[in-house]
Amino acid sequence: MFTRSSRLLTRINQATVSAQGWARQLDTLRRAEASYVLLIVAIGVLGGLVGLLFRLGLNVFQVIYFASSESIVTIVQNLSWQTRLAAPAGGALIAALVIKYGLKGGPSEGMSEIMEAVVLKEKALRVRPALWKALASLVTLGSGGSLGREGPMAQVSAAAAGRLSEFLHISAERQRILMGCGVAAGMAAAYNAPIGASLFVMEVIIGNFAMDIFGPLVVSSVVATIMTRGTVGGAIYEVPEFRLISTWEFVPYVLLGIACAVVGRLFMEGLFGFGWLFGKLRLPIWMSAAIGGLGVGAIGIWTPWVWGNGQEGVDRALRGEFPLEILALVLAGKMLATWLTIGSGAPGGVFTPTIFLGAMLGGVVGEGAHTLWPNITAPPGAYALVGMSGLLASTTHAPIMSTLMVFEMSLNYNLILPVMVCSGISALLSRALKRDSIYTARLRRRGVDIDLAIEESALQSIQVADVMWTNPPTVRPSAPLRALLDQFLHMRGGMTIHVVDEKDRYIGLIDVHDLVAAADQKEVADLLIAGDLARMVPHVKPGEPVSNVTEKFWFQEHGEIPVLSADEPPRFLGVVTRRDVLRAFDREVLQRKLLTVRYSQPGAERSQRRSMVDLPAEFAIEEIPVPASLAGRTLMDLDLPHKYLLTVLSLKPAGDSAEIIPPPADRVLGEGDRLVLVGKRQDLARFARA
């Protein structure tokens, strides 16, 4: 009886301890989630403040530069032609000095740089450079340059969000979500459009519509919008009450969608063309800026509407106050002014100029349609509104975002169907004309392909250097056939061997089948050496993305590809195998799809070990302290994928809660460091006992 009571008490105590442990874990989880939500709200507040300060700074600069607080168009209309010519050039020179002495390395690429940081993790956004870029953009815009304010506002907000996340030791995956929240908050502050800003990040920046991302984005952008509307007001454009007059009117709206696709593609090609031209000239940055500013000033002599972000011009187009010839002139002038401003190196956004061009193009089509069919078509201003969405969709390839963004900026729902039709057709045709959007084209020109599915972008973000094997079997070119046979017999399952000379120059690869075939030729077998049997195969460089490796695997039967340096002549550095590529691919996709993975904690009861990852029964994800016998070595030395059949997901340094994803291969591991590993349970246990 006493024994049974003791066992019962023991079980009760165990259950109590277990319940207390669960309660502590639940309390910790709740606190972590509450802190995460507070951080999302704080980033929204930060984005709203950035928007307000940028607007205030722009007004202050215009008062100092032009001695007037009027709108930029009103200011330019009161200037002499000589001042109109010189004013943008003067501002561009000041901005060039800011870029030269503040950034120390030239301007950034705006949203393209944000996409690299948020999606591919290949760049870090820093607050100080972002502030210098914002200042240069403010000066350019305030003096008449044809830019948008959304670029610097989004970049400063994203950089601040990233820095705050690093300071608070937020996980790497949540850092990227929070940087996306910064972009959404900055865009929402610029346009008073919280849903459109959230969709911009999801459809254009991240390319992912997961609810884990959408919720934080909406919260941050709504908070930023509330702050902005409290001081600036509601819709940023004055839109009359338009409506669809007749179903026949969809014909000109379809034509407008086609026109938007063509003009949008022309606009993008001109941006890159002028950038290439200024780059070819190799002028000092101040001279390029002055030339661009003078060009904008010259255009402004005849059409002042091209100066600044163009809000006044869009308002007049929406009200139908521009005749056809003025609409066409302003459309061409604004496009050229934007090409000159961006091409000459000024940092800033192209989102707002795109909206302006869409309004003018829509007005042109609307004037023509209303002249031909006045009884069955809406006023030209309605087409200007639809054109804004159409040209946005053409340049961003994001019709959903474009539709909702224009709706939120205008607060006019009556034209939602024409807007959707025009945006869909424009995006579809633009993508058919060329795959890249205005943001991904810059990255592709540098060899970065970000316009991919999750699986493809995972391969794009992993470099060959991350997965290469640096110590594969090699022989010298002079090695005789018998030595090659002996080396193959002592290799563990390898099917190839690489021939490298004394200076590490790559001669070629020998396959075991070629070796056996050569050994059968008795009359020449004793005369053959490794150099005779080696054959060249496709190779890769350490900095190439793994996606290039997978393409080259299709054109050969071997399971590995040599990695050669970029030197001349190239040196043999190692090999990359199909197995290592697949392991890295699985790891990266796992991280991207789950975004925030919770790992089982070492030392916890087996019943308490939980994981959000769906793995086969024999596999597990474990957080294991680095064994004392392995401390002081690097991950490259340990070679876990080959020696233990394990993949490293992340590293948690001793005494630091910040997780390193992925851990660098040359980082020295210390006692107290913890590795998060995925693999079979017996292999995990074998590593823990090492």
Secondary structure by P-SEA (a helix, b strand, c coil): caaaaaaaaaaaaaaaaaaaaaaaaaaaaaaaaaaaaaaaaaaaaaaaaaaaaaaaaaaaaaaaaccccccaaaaaaaccaaaaacaaaaaaaaaaaaaacccccccccaaaaaaaacccccbbbbaaaaaaaaaaaaaaaaacccccaaaaaaaaaaaaaaaaaaaacccaaaaaaaaaaaaaaaaaaacccaaaaaaaaaccccccccaaaaaaaaaaaaaaaaaaaaccccccccccccccccccaaaaaaaaaaaaaaaaaaaaaaaaaaaaaaaaacccaaaaaaaaaaaaaaaaccccccccccaaaaaaaaaccccaaaaaaaaaaaaaaaaaaaaacccccaaaaaaaaaaaaaaaaaaaaaaacccccccaaaaaaaaaaaaaaaaaccaaaaaaaaaaacccccaaaaaaaaaaaaaaaaaaaccccccaaaaaaacccccccaaaaaaaacccccccccccccccccccaaaaaaaaaacccccbbbbbcccccccbbbcaaaaaaaaacccccccccccccbbbcccccccccaaaaaaaaaaccccbbbbbcccccbbbcccccaaaaaaaaaaaaaaaaacbbbbbbcccccccccccccccccbbbbbccccccccccccccccccccccccccbbbccccccccccccccccccccccccccccaaaaaaaaac
